[in-house]
């Protein structure tokens, strides 16, 4: 199983802070995003966003990063600061 965590506005838009998903047939962050996007049109819109940030086990990663059973994957919108 993979623990998936959503932060900031993404959590509010999905009305979901975290979920667990089977690691079967998922080997990269991009594949996880595709599976999440298939949940509904709203999820598709949010996960098709190319500026969505992701982290695996607290390390920032890109879509090609591998995922293994037991990993925690976090998604959050881009952050700006001043």
Gaussian input, Z-matrix of N, CA and C with variables (Angstrom, degrees):
# hf/3-21g

backbone

0 1
 N
 C     1     B1
 C     2     B2     1     A1
 N     3     B3     2     A2     1     D1
 C     4     B4     3     A3     2     D2
 C     5     B5     4     A4     3     D3
 N     6     B6     5     A5     4     D4
 C     7     B7     6     A6     5     D5
 C     8     B8     7     A7     6     D6
 N     9     B9     8     A8     7     D7
 C    10    B10     9     A9     8     D8
 C    11    B11    10    A10     9     D9
 N    12    B12    11    A11    10    D10
 C    13    B13    12    A12    11    D11
 C    14    B14    13    A13    12    D12
 N    15    B15    14    A14    13    D13
 C    16    B16    15    A15    14    D14
 C    17    B17    16    A16    15    D15
 N    18    B18    17    A17    16    D16
 C    19    B19    18    A18    17    D17
 C    20    B20    19    A19    18    D18
 N    21    B21    20    A20    19    D19
 C    22    B22    21    A21    20    D20
 C    23    B23    22    A22    21    D21
 N    24    B24    23    A23    22    D22
 C    25    B25    24    A24    23    D23
 C    26    B26    25    A25    24    D24
 N    27    B27    26    A26    25    D25
 C    28    B28    27    A27    26    D26
 C    29    B29    28    A28    27    D27
 N    30    B30    29    A29    28    D28
 C    31    B31    30    A30    29    D29
 C    32    B32    31    A31    30    D30
 N    33    B33    32    A32    31    D31
 C    34    B34    33    A33    32    D32
 C    35    B35    34    A34    33    D33
 N    36    B36    35    A35    34    D34
 C    37    B37    36    A36    35    D35
 C    38    B38    37    A37    36    D36
 N    39    B39    38    A38    37    D37
 C    40    B40    39    A39    38    D38
 C    41    B41    40    A40    39    D39
 N    42    B42    41    A41    40    D40
 C    43    B43    42    A42    41    D41
 C    44    B44    43    A43    42    D42
 N    45    B45    44    A44    43    D43
 C    46    B46    45    A45    44    D44
 C    47    B47    46    A46    45    D45
 N    48    B48    47    A47    46    D46
 C    49    B49    48    A48    47    D47
 C    50    B50    49    A49    48    D48
 N    51    B51    50    A50    49    D49
 C    52    B52    51    A51    50    D50
 C    53    B53    52    A52    51    D51
 N    54    B54    53    A53    52    D52
 C    55    B55    54    A54    53    D53
 C    56    B56    55    A55    54    D54
 N    57    B57    56    A56    55    D55
 C    58    B58    57    A57    56    D56
 C    59    B59    58    A58    57    D57
 N    60    B60    59    A59    58    D58
 C    61    B61    60    A60    59    D59
 C    62    B62    61    A61    60    D60
 N    63    B63    62    A62    61    D61
 C    64    B64    63    A63    62    D62
 C    65    B65    64    A64    63    D63
 N    66    B66    65    A65    64    D64
 C    67    B67    66    A66    65    D65
 C    68    B68    67    A67    66    D66
 N    69    B69    68    A68    67    D67
 C    70    B70    69    A69    68    D68
 C    71    B71    70    A70    69    D69
 N    72    B72    71    A71    70    D70
 C    73    B73    72    A72    71    D71
 C    74    B74    73    A73    72    D72
 N    75    B75    74    A74    73    D73
 C    76    B76    75    A75    74    D74
 C    77    B77    76    A76    75    D75
 N    78    B78    77    A77    76    D76
 C    79    B79    78    A78    77    D77
 C    80    B80    79    A79    78    D78
 N    81    B81    80    A80    79    D79
 C    82    B82    81    A81    80    D80
 C    83    B83    82    A82    81    D81
 N    84    B84    83    A83    82    D82
 C    85    B85    84    A84    83    D83
 C    86    B86    85    A85    84    D84
 N    87    B87    86    A86    85    D85
 C    88    B88    87    A87    86    D86
 C    89    B89    88    A88    87    D87
 N    90    B90    89    A89    88    D88
 C    91    B91    90    A90    89    D89
 C    92    B92    91    A91    90    D90
 N    93    B93    92    A92    91    D91
 C    94    B94    93    A93    92    D92
 C    95    B95    94    A94    93    D93
 N    96    B96    95    A95    94    D94
 C    97    B97    96    A96    95    D95
 C    98    B98    97    A97    96    D96
 N    99    B99    98    A98    97    D97
 C   100   B100    99    A99    98    D98
 C   101   B101   100   A100    99    D99
 N   102   B102   101   A101   100   D100
 C   103   B103   102   A102   101   D101
 C   104   B104   103   A103   102   D102
 N   105   B105   104   A104   103   D103
 C   106   B106   105   A105   104   D104
 C   107   B107   106   A106   105   D105
 N   108   B108   107   A107   106   D106
 C   109   B109   108   A108   107   D107
 C   110   B110   109   A109   108   D108
 N   111   B111   110   A110   109   D109
 C   112   B112   111   A111   110   D110
 C   113   B113   112   A112   111   D111
 N   114   B114   113   A113   112   D112
 C   115   B115   114   A114   113   D113
 C   116   B116   115   A115   114   D114
 N   117   B117   116   A116   115   D115
 C   118   B118   117   A117   116   D116
 C   119   B119   118   A118   117   D117
 N   120   B120   119   A119   118   D118
 C   121   B121   120   A120   119   D119
 C   122   B122   121   A121   120   D120
 N   123   B123   122   A122   121   D121
 C   124   B124   123   A123   122   D122
 C   125   B125   124   A124   123   D123
 N   126   B126   125   A125   124   D124
 C   127   B127   126   A126   125   D125
 C   128   B128   127   A127   126   D126
 N   129   B129   128   A128   127   D127
 C   130   B130   129   A129   128   D128
 C   131   B131   130   A130   129   D129
 N   132   B132   131   A131   130   D130
 C   133   B133   132   A132   131   D131
 C   134   B134   133   A133   132   D132
 N   135   B135   134   A134   133   D133
 C   136   B136   135   A135   134   D134
 C   137   B137   136   A136   135   D135
 N   138   B138   137   A137   136   D136
 C   139   B139   138   A138   137   D137
 C   140   B140   139   A139   138   D138
 N   141   B141   140   A140   139   D139
 C   142   B142   141   A141   140   D140
 C   143   B143   142   A142   141   D141
 N   144   B144   143   A143   142   D142
 C   145   B145   144   A144   143   D143
 C   146   B146   145   A145   144   D144
 N   147   B147   146   A146   145   D145
 C   148   B148   147   A147   146   D146
 C   149   B149   148   A148   147   D147
 N   150   B150   149   A149   148   D148
 C   151   B151   150   A150   149   D149
 C   152   B152   151   A151   150   D150
 N   153   B153   152   A152   151   D151
 C   154   B154   153   A153   152   D152
 C   155   B155   154   A154   153   D153
 N   156   B156   155   A155   154   D154
 C   157   B157   156   A156   155   D155
 C   158   B158   157   A157   156   D156
 N   159   B159   158   A158   157   D157
 C   160   B160   159   A159   158   D158
 C   161   B161   160   A160   159   D159
 N   162   B162   161   A161   160   D160
 C   163   B163   162   A162   161   D161
 C   164   B164   163   A163   162   D162
 N   165   B165   164   A164   163   D163
 C   166   B166   165   A165   164   D164
 C   167   B167   166   A166   165   D165
 N   168   B168   167   A167   166   D166
 C   169   B169   168   A168   167   D167
 C   170   B170   169   A169   168   D168
 N   171   B171   170   A170   169   D169
 C   172   B172   171   A171   170   D170
 C   173   B173   172   A172   171   D171
 N   174   B174   173   A173   172   D172
 C   175   B175   174   A174   173   D173
 C   176   B176   175   A175   174   D174
 N   177   B177   176   A176   175   D175
 C   178   B178   177   A177   176   D176
 C   179   B179   178   A178   177   D177
 N   180   B180   179   A179   178   D178
 C   181   B181   180   A180   179   D179
 C   182   B182   181   A181   180   D180
 N   183   B183   182   A182   181   D181
 C   184   B184   183   A183   182   D182
 C   185   B185   184   A184   183   D183
 N   186   B186   185   A185   184   D184
 C   187   B187   186   A186   185   D185
 C   188   B188   187   A187   186   D186
 N   189   B189   188   A188   187   D187
 C   190   B190   189   A189   188   D188
 C   191   B191   190   A190   189   D189
 N   192   B192   191   A191   190   D190
 C   193   B193   192   A192   191   D191
 C   194   B194   193   A193   192   D192
 N   195   B195   194   A194   193   D193
 C   196   B196   195   A195   194   D194
 C   197   B197   196   A196   195   D195
 N   198   B198   197   A197   196   D196
 C   199   B199   198   A198   197   D197
 C   200   B200   199   A199   198   D198
 N   201   B201   200   A200   199   D199
 C   202   B202   201   A201   200   D200
 C   203   B203   202   A202   201   D201
 N   204   B204   203   A203   202   D202
 C   205   B205   204   A204   203   D203
 C   206   B206   205   A205   204   D204
 N   207   B207   206   A206   205   D205
 C   208   B208   207   A207   206   D206
 C   209   B209   208   A208   207   D207
 N   210   B210   209   A209   208   D208
 C   211   B211   210   A210   209   D209
 C   212   B212   211   A211   210   D210
 N   213   B213   212   A212   211   D211
 C   214   B214   213   A213   212   D212
 C   215   B215   214   A214   213   D213
 N   216   B216   215   A215   214   D214
 C   217   B217   216   A216   215   D215
 C   218   B218   217   A217   216   D216
 N   219   B219   218   A218   217   D217
 C   220   B220   219   A219   218   D218
 C   221   B221   220   A220   219   D219
 N   222   B222   221   A221   220   D220
 C   223   B223   222   A222   221   D221
 C   224   B224   223   A223   222   D222
 N   225   B225   224   A224   223   D223
 C   226   B226   225   A225   224   D224
 C   227   B227   226   A226   225   D225
 N   228   B228   227   A227   226   D226
 C   229   B229   228   A228   227   D227
 C   230   B230   229   A229   228   D228
 N   231   B231   230   A230   229   D229
 C   232   B232   231   A231   230   D230
 C   233   B233   232   A232   231   D231
 N   234   B234   233   A233   232   D232
 C   235   B235   234   A234   233   D233
 C   236   B236   235   A235   234   D234
 N   237   B237   236   A236   235   D235
 C   238   B238   237   A237   236   D236
 C   239   B239   238   A238   237   D237
 N   240   B240   239   A239   238   D238
 C   241   B241   240   A240   239   D239
 C   242   B242   241   A241   240   D240
 N   243   B243   242   A242   241   D241
 C   244   B244   243   A243   242   D242
 C   245   B245   244   A244   243   D243

   B1=1.4419
   B2=1.5231
   B3=1.3148
   B4=1.4565
   B5=1.5246
   B6=1.3164
   B7=1.4638
   B8=1.5256
   B9=1.3335
   B10=1.4568
   B11=1.5241
   B12=1.3332
   B13=1.4530
   B14=1.5284
   B15=1.3312
   B16=1.4653
   B17=1.5232
   B18=1.3359
   B19=1.4601
   B20=1.5244
   B21=1.3223
   B22=1.4633
   B23=1.5261
   B24=1.3320
   B25=1.4676
   B26=1.5255
   B27=1.3130
   B28=1.4635
   B29=1.5328
   B30=1.3163
   B31=1.4640
   B32=1.5276
   B33=1.3174
   B34=1.4662
   B35=1.5240
   B36=1.3173
   B37=1.4634
   B38=1.5269
   B39=1.3234
   B40=1.4590
   B41=1.5287
   B42=1.3418
   B43=1.4581
   B44=1.5334
   B45=1.3410
   B46=1.4649
   B47=1.5323
   B48=1.3227
   B49=1.4684
   B50=1.5226
   B51=1.3373
   B52=1.4629
   B53=1.5243
   B54=1.3211
   B55=1.4557
   B56=1.5072
   B57=1.3142
   B58=1.4593
   B59=1.5183
   B60=1.3081
   B61=1.4602
   B62=1.5215
   B63=1.3026
   B64=1.4567
   B65=1.5300
   B66=1.3073
   B67=1.4688
   B68=1.5274
   B69=1.3211
   B70=1.4602
   B71=1.5352
   B72=1.3140
   B73=1.4725
   B74=1.5241
   B75=1.3230
   B76=1.4642
   B77=1.5186
   B78=1.3254
   B79=1.4618
   B80=1.5288
   B81=1.3498
   B82=1.4687
   B83=1.5278
   B84=1.3085
   B85=1.4673
   B86=1.5261
   B87=1.3181
   B88=1.4644
   B89=1.5263
   B90=1.3283
   B91=1.4570
   B92=1.5246
   B93=1.3312
   B94=1.4653
   B95=1.5271
   B96=1.3332
   B97=1.4618
   B98=1.5294
   B99=1.3210
   B100=1.4626
   B101=1.5240
   B102=1.3126
   B103=1.4642
   B104=1.5234
   B105=1.3240
   B106=1.4629
   B107=1.5291
   B108=1.3260
   B109=1.4601
   B110=1.5172
   B111=1.3139
   B112=1.4640
   B113=1.5305
   B114=1.3393
   B115=1.4608
   B116=1.5287
   B117=1.3332
   B118=1.4660
   B119=1.5307
   B120=1.3024
   B121=1.4693
   B122=1.5354
   B123=1.3275
   B124=1.4637
   B125=1.5271
   B126=1.3298
   B127=1.4634
   B128=1.5238
   B129=1.3326
   B130=1.4723
   B131=1.5275
   B132=1.3177
   B133=1.4706
   B134=1.5273
   B135=1.3194
   B136=1.4622
   B137=1.5291
   B138=1.3271
   B139=1.4639
   B140=1.5194
   B141=1.3212
   B142=1.4626
   B143=1.5288
   B144=1.3207
   B145=1.4596
   B146=1.5319
   B147=1.3213
   B148=1.4713
   B149=1.5298
   B150=1.3424
   B151=1.4639
   B152=1.5293
   B153=1.3308
   B154=1.4542
   B155=1.5344
   B156=1.3045
   B157=1.4661
   B158=1.5191
   B159=1.3250
   B160=1.4623
   B161=1.5241
   B162=1.3242
   B163=1.4639
   B164=1.5267
   B165=1.3154
   B166=1.4590
   B167=1.5223
   B168=1.3243
   B169=1.4708
   B170=1.5275
   B171=1.3343
   B172=1.4654
   B173=1.5251
   B174=1.3178
   B175=1.4621
   B176=1.5256
   B177=1.3161
   B178=1.4642
   B179=1.5252
   B180=1.3529
   B181=1.4612
   B182=1.5183
   B183=1.3322
   B184=1.4602
   B185=1.5267
   B186=1.3008
   B187=1.4553
   B188=1.5147
   B189=1.3147
   B190=1.4676
   B191=1.5273
   B192=1.3181
   B193=1.4624
   B194=1.5299
   B195=1.3361
   B196=1.4655
   B197=1.5352
   B198=1.3217
   B199=1.4655
   B200=1.5246
   B201=1.3222
   B202=1.4588
   B203=1.5211
   B204=1.3140
   B205=1.4558
   B206=1.5210
   B207=1.3296
   B208=1.4562
   B209=1.5129
   B210=1.3382
   B211=1.4660
   B212=1.5213
   B213=1.3282
   B214=1.4564
   B215=1.5249
   B216=1.3270
   B217=1.4550
   B218=1.5210
   B219=1.3242
   B220=1.4600
   B221=1.5172
   B222=1.3171
   B223=1.4602
   B224=1.5176
   B225=1.3343
   B226=1.4599
   B227=1.5210
   B228=1.3379
   B229=1.4548
   B230=1.5281
   B231=1.3204
   B232=1.4778
   B233=1.5256
   B234=1.3175
   B235=1.4523
   B236=1.5188
   B237=1.3082
   B238=1.4632
   B239=1.5301
   B240=1.2890
   B241=1.4512
   B242=1.5205
   B243=1.2552
   B244=1.4585
   B245=1.4822
   A1=109.76
   A2=114.34
   A3=122.36
   A4=107.12
   A5=116.44
   A6=120.61
   A7=107.23
   A8=116.62
   A9=121.87
   A10=107.73
   A11=116.25
   A12=122.38
   A13=108.75
   A14=116.22
   A15=121.85
   A16=109.02
   A17=116.26
   A18=121.33
   A19=112.23
   A20=114.20
   A21=124.74
   A22=111.47
   A23=116.10
   A24=121.42
   A25=111.46
   A26=117.86
   A27=121.26
   A28=110.16
   A29=116.48
   A30=121.21
   A31=110.33
   A32=116.20
   A33=120.66
   A34=111.36
   A35=117.72
   A36=120.98
   A37=111.52
   A38=117.55
   A39=121.19
   A40=112.17
   A41=116.16
   A42=122.02
   A43=109.84
   A44=113.92
   A45=120.98
   A46=107.81
   A47=116.57
   A48=118.71
   A49=111.95
   A50=116.68
   A51=119.34
   A52=110.09
   A53=114.99
   A54=121.92
   A55=108.52
   A56=115.75
   A57=120.26
   A58=107.59
   A59=114.26
   A60=120.14
   A61=108.23
   A62=116.58
   A63=120.95
   A64=110.00
   A65=115.82
   A66=120.31
   A67=111.62
   A68=116.81
   A69=121.22
   A70=109.40
   A71=116.80
   A72=124.12
   A73=114.25
   A74=117.66
   A75=121.26
   A76=107.54
   A77=116.51
   A78=118.32
   A79=112.91
   A80=118.05
   A81=120.79
   A82=110.11
   A83=115.67
   A84=121.40
   A85=109.88
   A86=118.20
   A87=121.27
   A88=111.33
   A89=117.54
   A90=120.51
   A91=111.30
   A92=116.63
   A93=120.19
   A94=110.01
   A95=116.43
   A96=119.56
   A97=111.21
   A98=117.59
   A99=120.87
   A100=110.84
   A101=116.38
   A102=119.31
   A103=110.71
   A104=117.55
   A105=120.65
   A106=110.83
   A107=116.94
   A108=121.14
   A109=112.04
   A110=117.41
   A111=120.59
   A112=112.81
   A113=118.27
   A114=121.46
   A115=112.37
   A116=117.75
   A117=121.33
   A118=108.60
   A119=115.92
   A120=120.80
   A121=110.88
   A122=116.66
   A123=120.26
   A124=110.51
   A125=117.49
   A126=121.29
   A127=109.94
   A128=117.33
   A129=121.19
   A130=110.49
   A131=115.52
   A132=119.92
   A133=110.90
   A134=116.99
   A135=120.67
   A136=112.48
   A137=117.77
   A138=120.06
   A139=113.59
   A140=118.21
   A141=121.08
   A142=111.16
   A143=116.87
   A144=122.95
   A145=109.21
   A146=116.44
   A147=120.11
   A148=113.12
   A149=117.92
   A150=119.15
   A151=112.64
   A152=117.58
   A153=122.04
   A154=108.85
   A155=116.40
   A156=121.41
   A157=110.10
   A158=115.75
   A159=120.18
   A160=110.53
   A161=113.76
   A162=121.08
   A163=107.74
   A164=116.13
   A165=121.93
   A166=106.97
   A167=114.68
   A168=120.88
   A169=111.37
   A170=115.35
   A171=124.99
   A172=114.75
   A173=118.87
   A174=122.38
   A175=108.87
   A176=116.86
   A177=121.35
   A178=109.07
   A179=115.95
   A180=120.97
   A181=110.12
   A182=116.14
   A183=120.78
   A184=109.33
   A185=116.72
   A186=122.17
   A187=115.47
   A188=117.46
   A189=119.97
   A190=112.96
   A191=116.65
   A192=120.50
   A193=110.26
   A194=117.46
   A195=120.51
   A196=112.27
   A197=114.91
   A198=122.31
   A199=107.82
   A200=115.27
   A201=121.64
   A202=110.07
   A203=116.24
   A204=120.76
   A205=108.96
   A206=116.83
   A207=121.41
   A208=114.08
   A209=117.94
   A210=120.86
   A211=111.10
   A212=115.39
   A213=122.15
   A214=107.16
   A215=116.23
   A216=121.58
   A217=107.70
   A218=116.46
   A219=121.49
   A220=109.63
   A221=115.88
   A222=122.36
   A223=108.52
   A224=115.44
   A225=119.59
   A226=109.51
   A227=115.44
   A228=118.85
   A229=110.49
   A230=116.87
   A231=119.45
   A232=110.14
   A233=115.16
   A234=120.44
   A235=109.16
   A236=115.38
   A237=119.06
   A238=107.08
   A239=115.14
   A240=119.01
   A241=110.39
   A242=115.27
   A243=118.59
   A244=111.50
   D1=149.59
   D2=177.26
   D3=-116.56
   D4=130.87
   D5=174.81
   D6=-88.86
   D7=126.41
   D8=-179.64
   D9=-115.74
   D10=127.72
   D11=-176.13
   D12=-120.69
   D13=139.39
   D14=179.86
   D15=-117.90
   D16=136.61
   D17=-176.57
   D18=-121.04
   D19=160.02
   D20=172.16
   D21=56.17
   D22=-139.31
   D23=-175.95
   D24=-60.85
   D25=-30.02
   D26=179.18
   D27=-60.67
   D28=-43.24
   D29=178.36
   D30=-60.77
   D31=-42.62
   D32=-179.61
   D33=-67.85
   D34=-42.01
   D35=-178.27
   D36=-67.33
   D37=-33.50
   D38=-179.93
   D39=-88.60
   D40=-13.53
   D41=-174.46
   D42=53.96
   D43=43.31
   D44=-176.67
   D45=-153.68
   D46=128.71
   D47=179.33
   D48=-95.93
   D49=-30.58
   D50=177.68
   D51=-163.30
   D52=160.96
   D53=174.45
   D54=-155.34
   D55=164.90
   D56=173.18
   D57=-115.10
   D58=144.12
   D59=-176.11
   D60=-137.06
   D61=147.68
   D62=179.69
   D63=-63.49
   D64=138.53
   D65=179.29
   D66=-82.77
   D67=-4.95
   D68=179.54
   D69=-63.97
   D70=132.13
   D71=179.35
   D72=68.27
   D73=15.24
   D74=176.10
   D75=-124.98
   D76=118.18
   D77=179.97
   D78=-123.29
   D79=-10.28
   D80=179.06
   D81=-138.46
   D82=165.65
   D83=176.19
   D84=-60.29
   D85=-40.72
   D86=179.77
   D87=-60.88
   D88=-40.27
   D89=178.36
   D90=-66.80
   D91=-36.96
   D92=176.19
   D93=-64.22
   D94=-44.25
   D95=178.19
   D96=-59.77
   D97=-40.16
   D98=178.29
   D99=-62.82
   D100=-42.27
   D101=-179.76
   D102=-66.34
   D103=-41.69
   D104=178.01
   D105=-64.69
   D106=-39.45
   D107=179.75
   D108=-63.17
   D109=-24.85
   D110=-178.76
   D111=-78.03
   D112=-5.49
   D113=-178.04
   D114=-67.05
   D115=-39.23
   D116=-179.71
   D117=-170.32
   D118=171.78
   D119=178.66
   D120=-62.80
   D121=-40.08
   D122=178.75
   D123=-61.95
   D124=-45.46
   D125=178.95
   D126=-64.26
   D127=-39.37
   D128=179.26
   D129=-59.92
   D130=-46.46
   D131=-179.89
   D132=-58.58
   D133=-44.04
   D134=-177.42
   D135=-71.92
   D136=-38.42
   D137=-176.54
   D138=-87.77
   D139=-8.79
   D140=171.62
   D141=-82.92
   D142=-7.41
   D143=179.38
   D144=-67.76
   D145=114.92
   D146=-176.29
   D147=-71.69
   D148=-15.32
   D149=179.84
   D150=-91.98
   D151=2.38
   D152=177.38
   D153=-63.15
   D154=131.59
   D155=-179.05
   D156=-95.38
   D157=152.66
   D158=179.78
   D159=-141.05
   D160=152.71
   D161=177.24
   D162=-139.76
   D163=143.11
   D164=174.35
   D165=-118.55
   D166=121.77
   D167=-178.29
   D168=51.16
   D169=43.52
   D170=174.47
   D171=74.80
   D172=9.51
   D173=175.96
   D174=-110.39
   D175=129.74
   D176=178.01
   D177=-63.13
   D178=135.26
   D179=-176.77
   D180=-142.01
   D181=169.10
   D182=173.63
   D183=-106.98
   D184=-177.15
   D185=-175.23
   D186=-63.68
   D187=-22.09
   D188=-178.11
   D189=-83.81
   D190=-6.92
   D191=-176.13
   D192=-64.92
   D193=134.11
   D194=179.71
   D195=-71.19
   D196=150.23
   D197=176.00
   D198=-123.99
   D199=138.91
   D200=177.72
   D201=-123.46
   D202=159.00
   D203=174.69
   D204=-54.51
   D205=137.15
   D206=-179.53
   D207=93.43
   D208=-10.90
   D209=178.78
   D210=-73.03
   D211=155.14
   D212=170.24
   D213=-109.42
   D214=125.10
   D215=179.19
   D216=-115.24
   D217=127.52
   D218=179.79
   D219=-114.48
   D220=141.11
   D221=175.93
   D222=-123.49
   D223=140.19
   D224=177.74
   D225=-156.91
   D226=155.47
   D227=179.79
   D228=-71.99
   D229=161.88
   D230=177.98
   D231=-59.52
   D232=147.76
   D233=-178.57
   D234=-111.04
   D235=143.11
   D236=175.67
   D237=-123.81
   D238=156.11
   D239=-179.05
   D240=-149.78
   D241=175.67
   D242=-178.04
   D243=-140.70

